[in-house]
Amino acid sequence: MNIFLKKIIKNTAFLFGCAVFFISCDEDIAENNAKNKLKNVPTQVIYNAKIVQRDSGLVKLRASAKLLEKFELSDSPYVVARKGIVIDFYDKETPDKPGNIKANFAKYNEKSRFYEARGNVVIRTNKDQLFATQSVFWNQTKKEIYTSDTVFVTDPDGNTLVGANGMTAKDDFSSYQFFNNSGAFNKSKMSAPGIQKK
């Protein structure tokens, strides 16, 4: 009977230890889930947002979105425009003629200064070049815009270029590179050596 009682006490102690361990784990898991849920809840929500960013008194950009959500509790805070966004961007050389970007979805990571736009992305530069694609990424720190999606570019002369495997560009579109490209050009408006104008 003494051995039997010792076994019962050992088994009870073991089960009690397991119960404490599992309860402790459950509390940790519940606490982590609560923290993670808070990270995925917007801390600010703005409907019909209109934003103006200025630098030295000059308008740098104007943005409008039906819905902006800011997630500040995340390890890397970000802002999301789930219902589309339109951004007019200005430069010092042509302050009266902005370029713009339109997209169905946009996300901005504040720490890394990284923008992402998806869904029917259309960019019009202040020189009337039109870029159309399904996604575009802007690394503001490196001043680089890129995509691996097909890009259709039309210039004011009616020339069209297709970058089947995407492109990279400086963020002011002063230079860009297309991958696996093709196009149709208006011969009457080209002025390269060897091309006769009609």
DODRENKOL-488097 format. One record per residue: y, x, z of N, C-alpha, C in turn; residue in one letter. Coordinates in steps of 0.001 Angstrom, whole numbers, plus 500000, padded with zeros to 6 digits. Example, Ala and Ser with C-alpha at 12.3 -4.5 7.8 and 13.67 -1.06 7.14 Angstrom:
2
494310513190507800495500512300507800496700513200507800A/497750512850507080498940513670507140500030512900507870S/
//
This chain:
198
498813500816500000500000500000500000501253500861500000M/501204501967500640502322502875500679502638503393499271N/501621503713498504501799504187497128502366503047496279I/501827501848496501502298500686495752503786500433496030F/504231500553497267505624500352497643506513501430497035L/506028502672497013506789503767496408506995503517494912K/505938503028494233506050502740492802507071501626492548K/507051500613493393508004499510493231509431500027493428I/509635500852494447510964501401494712511415502291493560I/510498503141493049510838504023491909511207503192490685K/510381502187490387510644501350489208511954500574489367N/512195500076490572513441499346490825514644500271490667T/514536501488491198515629502460491062515847502809489592A/514752502990488871514867503305487440515549502160486693F/515098500936486935515689499781486255517161499607486636L/517472499829487913518861499727488356519726500786487658F/519205502004487538519924503079486835520152502722485376G/519115502185484734519268501770483326520309500661483199C/520260499708484132521218498596484086522642499113484231A/522860500030485162524189500603485345524622501338484079V/523698502096483487524003502843482263524400501888481136F/523595500838480938523880499918479845525150499112480094F/525395498717481323526631498006481640527816498919481384I/527679500180481806528739501157481571528975501325480075S/527904501429479290528043501568477836528683500328477234C/528253499146477718528832497910477200530338497857477469D/530763498295478649532181498296478969532944499259478064E/532358500451477809532997501419476916533110500860475500D/532026500238475040532023499669473689533056498546473603I/533090497686474630534063496584474630535483497126474646A/535726498168475443537065498767475515537457499384474174E/536509500110473551536787500707472232537027499636471181N/536222498555471215536417497467470249537786496829470426N/538214496643471680539541496059471936540635496963471390A/540509498284471604541508499219471080541524499195469561K/540333499185468936540255499170467472540809497872466904N/540548496756467586541094495480467107542617495503467149K/543187496097468194544641496179468290545216497059467178L/544488498086466774544961498962465703545045498214464378K/544224497182464229544190496427462979545026495150463028N/545894495046464030546783493890464155548208494372463892V/548924493699462981550299494140462719551195493961463943P/552039494946464190552985494872465299554296494227464849T/554568494257463549555749493600462993555338492890461706Q/555831491685461517555588490922460294556944490418459805V/557241490690458545558517490266457963558218489436456718I/558744488213456694558602487350455522559862487464454675Y/559686487444453352560798487543452400561710488730452736N/561085489881452851561792491106453258562702491611452147A/563867492056452551564825492726451666565255493988452399K/564972495137451825565246496414452482566136497258451589I/567152497867452172568025498789451449567993500117452194V/567705501184451473567707502522452062568870503296451457Q/569689503881452321570870504630451873570751506083452300R/571403506946451509571500508361451842572930508786451556D/573646509223452569575055509629452450575909508521451848S/575613507289452206576398506155451733575948505599450401G/575126506323449663574645505855448363573304505144448527L/573125504056447790571854503337447828570790504197447162V/569705504426447883568595505216447360567505504307446815K/567247503182447521566293502196447021566560500836447626L/566137499813446882566163498427447347564748497904447141R/564204497287448165562845496753448068562845495297448496A/561988494513447860561801493128448281560308492821448230S/559861492085449249558449491711449342558343490366450034A/557395489545449616557194488250450257556680488419451684K/555880489479451908555305489704453225555137491200453453L/555725491706454539555527493094454968554902493074456355L/553861493897456536553210494014457834553217495474458248E/553658495732459479553707497099459980552648497265461065K/551829498314460939550753498606461875551114499889462620F/551748499749463771552251500903464519551250501450465528E/550208500693465883549248501142466883548133501994466289L/548088502089464996547098502921464317547387504391464595S/546351505236464475546545506679464644547546507213463630D/547564506594462465548505506967461416549225505687460975S/550372505374461579551066504099461309551334503881459820P/551251502613459404551462502289457999552074500904457851Y/552613500657456643553214499380456285552482498865455054V/552185497561455034551453496959453921552251495792453351V/552291495721452020552859494568451306551698493930450544A/551060492942451156549854492330450579550163491343449450R/551369490802449449551706489765448466552676490274447416K/552603491560447137553416492134446084554707492741446588G/555261493624445763556505494307446108557249494689444834I/558557494696444923559428495198443855560373496201444501V/560428497400443948561316498444444474562199498944443346I/563511498880443542564473499506442634564828500850443239D/564692501918442456565029503245442979566164503839442148F/567087504484442853568313504995442244568332506510442352Y/568970507161441368569212508598441506570702508870441332D/571110510058441696572538510400441704573131510453440302K/572306510796439295572820510939437932573134509595437277E/572348508569437581572583507241437001572534506178438105T/573522506162438995573477505226440124573616503757439720P/574137503499438521574306502117438073573085501570437339D/572116502442437041570941502009436298569675502444437042K/569147501566437889567960501953438656566684501869437830P/565704502627438247564344502432437774563696501458438742G/562507500950438407561853500085439382560344500155439263N/559696499685440307558238499596440340557875498225440886I/556876497609440256556360496319440702554854496466440858K/554304495858441897552857495912442118552424494703442935A/551156494323442803550611493207443573550361493569445034N/550172494870445306549850495344446657550452496735446824F/550953497025448015551465498364448290551196498728449741A/551023500031449976550799500540451335551548501851451470K/552203502032452618552937503262452885552478503825454215Y/551983505057454194551567505749455408552741506582455897N/553271506257457071554489506889457563554296508353457928E/553151508704458519552933510095458940552815511041457754K/552000510653456791551769511541455650552773511331454528S/553656510325454664554655509997453636553960509777452289R/552964508911452309552110508674451146552153507184450788F/552484506891449537552541505521449034551340505249448145Y/550922504001448143549847503548447269550256502185446722E/550145501981445420550432500680444808549238500296443946A/548829499045444025547648498588443280547898497213442665R/547204496969441572547242495661440933548461495453440057G/548270495528438749549348495301437781550601496104438112N/550434497394438249551549498281438578552356498553437313V/553651498278437378554553498542436256555728499354436792V/555954500503436168557076501364436548558004501475435347I/559288501182435556560296501355434517561272502408435033R/561393503509434274562314504565434689563738504185434305T/564704504919434822566097504646434467566400505074433031N/565429505692432353565562506034430930564764505064430061K/564412503920430630563701502828429950562315503197429443D/561657504123430085560250504365429812559466503391430680Q/558419502813430114557627501828430826556216502366431016L/555757502437432276554413502901432628553665501712433213F/552488501388432671551679500287433186550282500797433504A/549796500471434694548475500914435141547992499973436237T/546805500212436768546277499371437847546491499959439234Q/546728501255439319547006501862440623547840503111440424S/548633503416441430549430504637441393549597505120442828V/549621506433442991549756507052444306550935508011444274F/551718508011445348552902508872445413552843509678446692W/552699510983446536552768511897447664554219512335447763N/554942511740448695556378511979448799556664513424449219Q/555782514010450017555970515389450468555887516359449296T/554890516156448413554716517030447248555571516589446061K/556245515423446194557056514847445115556227514664443845K/555027514106444025554085513945442923553560512513442887E/553474511965441680552889510649441439551656510872440575I/550570510146440886549361510325440081548485509082440113Y/547591509004439143546573507966439080545416508479438229T/544235507938438452543102508251437576542784507053436682S/543524505950436857543362504773436002544056504993434659D/543674504205433681544316504261432374545801503909432517T/546649504684431848548098504473431894548594504204430482V/549390503157430320550024502836429046551510503119429207F/552061503942428309553465504319428397554147503924427092V/555294503257427232556093502894426061557496503421426297T/558065504077425268559436504578425410560392503683424625D/561702503883424760562672503007424093562573503009422569P/561997504059421968561850504114420514560625503364420021D/559838502797420916558650502054420521557389502899420472G/557472504150420834556287505003420882555416504584422055N/554105504615421829553152504240422869552167505374423079T/551901505669424321550949506707424686549973506111425684L/548685506449425526547664505967426445547008507169427094V/547072507236428400546353508259429163545098507610429718G/543967507758429008542736507052429368542212507444430743A/542439508684431143541930509151432436543059509431433417N/544172508738433266545243508844434234546314509847433884G/547094510193434907548233511081434720548678511661436055M/549463512710435976550230513209437126551669513343436644T/552620513199437567554033513288437196554850513738438392A/555995514343438097556968514564439166557481513195439571K/557909513041440814558295511712441262559593511195440636D/560321512042439930561495511568439193561183511358437709D/559916511527437338559416511376435965560097512324434989F/560618513447435474561221514436434577560144515175433787S/558934515220434296557806515762433535556533515067433985S/555587514945433070554310514316433394553235514848432469Y/551994514669432910550828515140432154549809514012432128Q/549290513735430913548287512686430744546928513328430493F/545874512585430834544515513090430662543773512209429669F/543183512856428651542452512165427589543361511126426939N/544439511617426319545465510717425811545377510493424303N/546004509388423890546149509040422474547407508188422381S/547866507938421146549075507140421055549457506790419637G/550500505972419545551086505581418268552580505865418369A/553099506592417354554485507019417407555257506484416222F/556512506178416437557408505679415420557948506883414644N/557389507138413451557752508308412650559228508332412281K/559811507168412068561203507120411609562176507595412690S/561759507638413922562661508041414994562312509401415580K/561311510059415009560920511381415544561722512461414847M/562006513535415571562809514601414981562162515985415134S/560852516020415153560152517295415265560124517979413906A/560055519320413863559997520036412584558799519564411767P/558995519372410491557907518961409604557757517472409454G/558505516683410217558426515221410113559672514744409373I/559441514045408282560531513537407484560972512164408006Q/562265512000408223562800510690408605563001509856407368K/562741508594407462562926507683406320564303507076406338K/
//
